[in-house]
Amino acid sequence: MVTSFLKNLFKEEGEHEQLCLKGKFPSLDFTEVEMLGRGITDEEIRRGIFGMRSFKAPREDGFHALFYQSQCDGSFFVFSY
């Protein structure tokens, strides 16, 4: 579907097909949409940080997960986010 869309994207004017994604992705109910708008809790951040393996490949900043894990003291994070 993507290949077809990109091929059609560069055709002459008036020859374009519509890319229809309706029904291709699951829809969200009201509760799920509401959850997307709420804030992130310290506990969610903690679970995310400690859910990572300590020495997996670092991100662009060069820090392994262990660095972030070491900055957590109980339920309080030493660094501000």
C-alpha positions as CSV (number, residue, x, y, z in Angstrom):
1,M,0.0,0.0,0.0
2,V,2.8,2.4,0.9
3,T,4.8,1.6,-2.3
4,S,1.7,2.1,-4.4
5,F,1.0,5.5,-2.7
6,L,4.6,6.7,-3.3
7,K,4.5,5.6,-6.9
8,N,1.3,7.5,-7.4
9,L,2.6,10.5,-5.5
10,F,4.9,11.5,-8.4
11,K,2.5,10.9,-11.2
12,E,1.2,13.7,-13.4
13,E,-1.6,16.0,-12.0
14,G,-5.0,14.4,-11.8
15,E,-3.8,10.8,-11.7
16,H,-3.4,10.5,-7.9
17,E,-5.2,7.8,-6.0
18,Q,-6.3,8.5,-2.4
19,L,-4.5,6.7,0.4
20,C,-7.2,5.3,2.6
21,L,-6.2,4.3,6.1
22,K,-9.7,4.0,7.5
23,G,-10.1,0.7,9.3
24,K,-6.3,-0.1,9.2
25,F,-5.7,0.9,12.8
26,P,-7.6,0.0,15.9
27,S,-9.7,2.8,17.3
28,L,-9.4,4.1,20.9
29,D,-12.3,4.3,23.3
30,F,-13.0,7.3,25.4
31,T,-11.1,6.0,28.4
32,E,-8.0,5.4,26.3
33,V,-8.1,8.8,24.7
34,E,-8.5,10.4,28.2
35,M,-5.4,8.5,29.4
36,L,-3.4,10.0,26.6
37,G,-4.0,13.5,28.0
38,R,-3.2,12.9,31.6
39,G,0.2,13.6,33.2
40,I,2.9,11.1,33.8
41,T,3.5,10.0,37.4
42,D,6.8,9.4,39.1
43,E,5.9,5.8,39.5
44,E,5.5,5.4,35.7
45,I,8.9,7.0,35.1
46,R,10.4,4.7,37.8
47,R,8.9,1.6,36.1
48,G,10.2,2.7,32.8
49,I,13.7,3.4,34.0
50,F,14.0,0.3,36.0
51,G,12.4,-1.8,33.3
52,M,15.4,-1.1,31.1
53,R,18.5,-3.3,31.2
54,S,21.3,-1.4,32.9
55,F,24.0,-1.7,30.2
56,K,22.0,-1.8,26.9
57,A,23.1,0.5,24.1
58,P,23.1,4.1,25.1
59,R,21.0,6.7,23.4
60,E,22.2,9.9,21.7
61,D,23.3,11.4,25.0
62,G,25.7,8.5,25.6
63,F,24.2,7.5,29.0
64,H,23.3,3.9,29.8
65,A,20.1,3.2,31.7
66,L,22.3,2.5,34.8
67,F,23.1,6.3,35.0
68,Y,19.4,7.1,35.2
69,Q,18.7,4.3,37.6
70,S,21.5,5.5,39.9
71,Q,19.9,9.0,40.0
72,C,16.8,7.6,41.7
73,D,16.7,7.8,45.5
74,G,13.6,6.0,46.8
75,S,10.6,7.6,45.1
76,F,12.4,10.9,44.6
77,F,14.4,11.6,41.4
78,V,17.6,13.6,42.0
79,F,17.5,15.1,38.6
80,S,14.6,17.3,37.5
81,Y,12.5,16.4,34.5
